[in-house]
């Protein structure tokens, strides 16, 4: 299904997109998901410093702030920052995807649910948090009338990418996994502790109604229920995943190099870049260009 966009003449900055209709569209997982376009969800955009305009998508008790830039085949891009993944992170990201790829694709980005400093809100889903993130992301694509899309995920976006490919394999055409979060056996509770000590502290300043017990159950479901690989999916799924993907590795505590290697080794259509790739600048530029070329190679006919 082709994407439909209403744009402002002569403005190449982040732009709002109006939901073209209210038809029901498949989510690629066998279910039917409404392309919700309630009046409250598509209010006049808020204008930010620098001219960026934000829009909000609402479904039930979830409210997602999103924005977009560029034109062409859709690329849903999630910034890093762990559970504080939000639009503002792009300004200091290793790769500022909206700026780097705005001349090649229609780049859509969003604040993740309950990220500190963002404006997306919703319940704290203790039973299936990775699935809840995927629901938010697929729901936004439904809202925009987008059936198929590319995906870029930095940091926590690696687990997001794998979950999306599991939940909606016919919708994610190809994916870039940059510096993916993963489990480090020698520090098994690193991600849980980070969520409790950083994200939860900031979250509870805003949401005193959510007890610490609920937050700990949420973090447990994220990082302790499946303490291996990328947390969100199993290694068996990776072996069966046919979606083309390119992995840009890292090697810090939250982004183990071995996890990047395992993704590329297990997934039959995965590739991996050289490591390290962020320095010198010439190598970084070549790596970004490889990512761009990779996506263009997988554009649907």
C-alpha positions in Angstrom: 0.0 0.0 0.0 1.6 3.3 -1.0 2.2 5.9 1.6 0.3 9.1 1.5 1.7 12.4 2.8 0.4 16.0 2.9 3.4 18.4 3.0 4.0 22.1 3.2 5.3 23.7 0.0 9.0 24.6 0.1 9.7 23.3 3.6 12.3 20.5 3.9 12.4 20.5 7.7 10.6 17.9 9.9 7.0 17.9 8.7 3.8 16.5 10.0 1.9 13.8 8.1 -1.9 13.5 8.1 -3.6 10.2 8.3 -5.1 9.8 4.8 -8.1 7.7 5.9 -9.5 5.5 8.6 -9.4 2.2 6.8 -8.3 -1.0 8.5 -4.9 -2.4 7.5 -3.1 -5.6 8.3 -0.2 -5.6 10.7 1.7 -8.4 9.0 1.2 -10.8 11.9 -2.1 -12.1 10.8 -4.1 -9.6 12.8 -6.0 -6.6 11.7 -5.0 -3.2 13.1 -7.0 -0.1 12.7 -5.3 2.9 11.0 -6.7 5.1 13.8 -7.2 8.8 12.9 -9.1 10.3 15.8 -9.5 14.0 15.8 -7.7 14.3 19.2 -4.7 12.4 17.8 -4.1 14.8 14.8 -4.3 18.2 16.4 -2.6 21.2 14.9 1.2 20.4 15.3 3.2 22.0 18.0 6.0 24.2 16.6 9.4 23.8 18.2 12.6 25.7 18.3 14.2 25.5 14.8 10.9 25.2 13.1 10.3 21.5 13.7 6.7 20.5 13.9 5.5 17.5 15.9 2.4 15.5 15.7 0.8 13.1 18.1 -0.8 9.7 17.4 -3.2 8.3 20.0 -4.6 4.8 20.4 -6.4 4.0 23.6 -4.3 5.2 26.5 -1.1 5.5 24.5 0.0 8.8 23.0 3.0 8.9 20.7 4.9 12.0 19.5 6.4 11.6 16.1 7.8 13.7 13.3 9.2 13.1 9.8 11.4 14.6 7.1 12.2 13.8 3.5 10.3 11.9 0.9 10.4 8.5 -0.8 10.2 5.0 0.6 9.4 5.1 4.4 12.2 4.6 6.9 11.1 4.3 10.5 14.1 5.3 12.6 14.4 4.9 16.4 17.2 6.7 18.2 19.4 5.4 21.0 19.2 6.3 24.7 17.9 3.0 26.0 14.4 3.4 27.6 14.9 7.2 27.1 14.9 6.8 23.3 13.5 10.0 22.0 13.6 12.4 19.0 16.0 14.9 20.7 18.7 12.2 20.9 19.4 12.5 17.1 21.2 15.8 17.5 24.1 14.1 19.2 23.8 10.6 17.7 26.7 8.8 16.1 24.6 8.9 12.9 21.9 11.5 12.8 19.6 9.5 10.6 16.9 12.2 9.8 19.6 14.5 8.5 21.8 11.9 6.8 19.0 10.1 5.0 16.4 12.9 4.4 17.4 13.2 0.8 16.9 9.4 0.2 13.9 8.3 2.2 10.8 9.5 4.1 12.3 9.3 7.6 9.8 8.9 10.4 11.0 9.1 14.0 9.3 9.1 17.4 9.7 9.4 21.2 9.3 5.9 22.7 6.7 5.3 25.2 7.5 6.9 28.6 11.0 8.1 27.6 12.3 10.8 29.9 12.5 14.1 28.1 10.0 12.9 25.4 6.3 13.4 25.1 5.1 9.8 24.4 3.1 8.3 27.2 1.3 5.1 28.1 0.9 2.4 30.6 4.0 0.5 31.9 3.4 -3.0 30.3 4.8 -5.5 32.8 3.8 -8.6 30.8 5.1 -8.0 27.3 7.1 -4.8 27.1 9.0 -5.6 23.9 5.7 -6.4 22.3 4.2 -3.1 23.6 7.0 -1.1 21.9 6.4 -3.0 18.7 2.7 -2.2 19.0 3.4 1.5 19.3 5.7 1.4 16.3 3.4 -0.6 14.1 0.4 1.4 15.2 2.2 4.6 14.1 2.8 3.1 10.7 -0.8 2.1 10.4 -1.8 5.6 11.4 0.3 7.0 8.6 -1.1 4.6 6.1 2.2 2.8 5.6 2.2 -0.9 4.9 5.9 -1.7 4.3 8.9 0.2 5.5 12.6 0.1 6.3 13.7 0.2 9.9 16.8 1.8 11.5 17.4 1.1 15.2 20.3 2.4 17.3 21.2 1.0 20.7 17.8 -0.3 22.1 16.6 0.0 18.5 18.5 -3.3 17.9 16.0 -5.3 20.1 13.2 -3.2 18.6 14.2 -4.2 15.1 14.3 -7.9 15.9 10.9 -7.8 17.7 9.4 -6.0 14.7 10.8 -8.5 12.3 9.3 -11.3 14.5 5.9 -9.6 14.8 5.5 -8.3 11.3 7.9 -10.0 8.9 6.0 -8.9 5.8 6.2 -5.2 6.7 9.8 -4.7 7.6 11.5 -4.9 4.2 15.1 -4.4 5.5 16.7 -3.2 8.7 19.8 -1.5 9.9 20.9 -2.4 13.5 23.4 0.1 14.8 25.3 -0.6 18.0 22.6 -3.0 19.2 21.9 -3.5 22.9 22.4 -7.0 24.1 23.1 -9.3 27.0 26.6 -9.4 28.5 27.0 -12.6 30.6 29.8 -11.2 32.7 27.5 -8.3 33.8 24.1 -10.0 33.6 22.1 -7.2 35.3 23.7 -4.2 33.7 20.6 -3.3 31.7 18.2 -4.0 34.5 20.3 -1.9 36.9 20.6 0.9 34.4 16.9 1.0 33.9 16.2 1.1 37.6 18.9 3.6 38.5 18.5 6.0 35.5 15.3 5.6 33.6 13.1 4.7 36.6 14.4 7.5 38.7 13.4 10.1 36.1 10.2 8.3 35.3 8.9 8.3 38.9 9.5 12.0 39.2 6.8 12.4 36.5 4.6 9.4 37.4 4.3 9.0 41.1 1.2 7.0 40.5 3.3 4.0 39.2 4.7 2.0 42.1 8.3 0.8 42.1 7.0 -2.7 42.3 5.4 -2.2 38.8 8.6 -0.7 37.4 10.7 -3.6 38.7 8.3 -6.1 37.1 8.6 -4.2 33.8 12.4 -4.2 33.9 12.4 -7.9 34.9 10.3 -8.7 31.8 12.6 -6.6 29.6 15.9 -8.0 30.7 15.6 -11.0 33.0 12.9 -13.2 31.4 15.1 -13.9 28.4 18.6 -13.0 29.6 20.4 -13.7 26.4 21.2 -12.3 23.0 19.1 -9.1 22.3 16.5 -9.8 25.0 13.5 -9.2 22.7 13.7 -12.4 20.6 15.4 -15.8 20.8 18.4 -17.0 18.8 16.1 -19.6 17.2 14.1 -16.7 15.7 17.2 -15.0 14.4 18.1 -18.3 12.6 14.7 -18.3 10.9 14.5 -14.6 10.1 14.7 -13.9 6.4 14.6 -10.1 6.5 17.8 -8.5 5.1 19.7 -6.6 7.8 23.0 -4.8 8.1 24.6 -4.7 11.6 26.9 -1.8 12.6 28.7 -3.1 15.7 29.9 -1.5 18.9 31.7 -2.8 21.9 30.7 -1.0 25.1 29.0 -2.6 28.1 25.4 -2.1 26.9 26.4 -2.9 23.2 28.5 -6.1 23.3 30.5 -6.8 20.1 29.7 -10.5 20.5 25.9 -9.8 20.2 26.5 -7.9 16.9 28.5 -10.8 15.6 25.9 -13.3 16.7 23.1 -11.5 14.9 25.1 -11.4 11.7 26.1 -15.1 12.1 22.7 -16.4 12.9 20.4 -14.5 10.6 20.7 -15.9 7.1 20.4 -12.6 5.3 22.4 -10.4 7.6 25.6 -8.5 6.9 28.0 -6.8 9.2 30.3 -3.8 8.7 33.9 -3.5 9.8 34.6 -2.7 13.4 35.5 -0.2 14.6 33.8 2.0 12.0 33.3 5.4 13.7 36.8 6.7 13.2 38.5 8.0 11.2 35.8 10.2 9.6 36.5 8.8 6.1 35.7 5.3 7.4 32.5 6.5 9.1 31.4 8.2 6.0 31.9 5.0 3.9 30.0 3.0 6.5 27.1 5.4 6.4 27.1 5.2 2.6 27.2 1.5 2.8 24.1 1.6 5.0 22.3 3.9 2.5 23.3 1.7 -0.4 22.1 -1.4 1.5 18.6 0.0 1.9 18.4 1.2 -1.7 19.4 -2.3 -2.9 16.4 -3.7 -1.1 13.8 -1.1 -2.3 10.7 -3.0 -3.4 10.3 -3.3 -7.2 
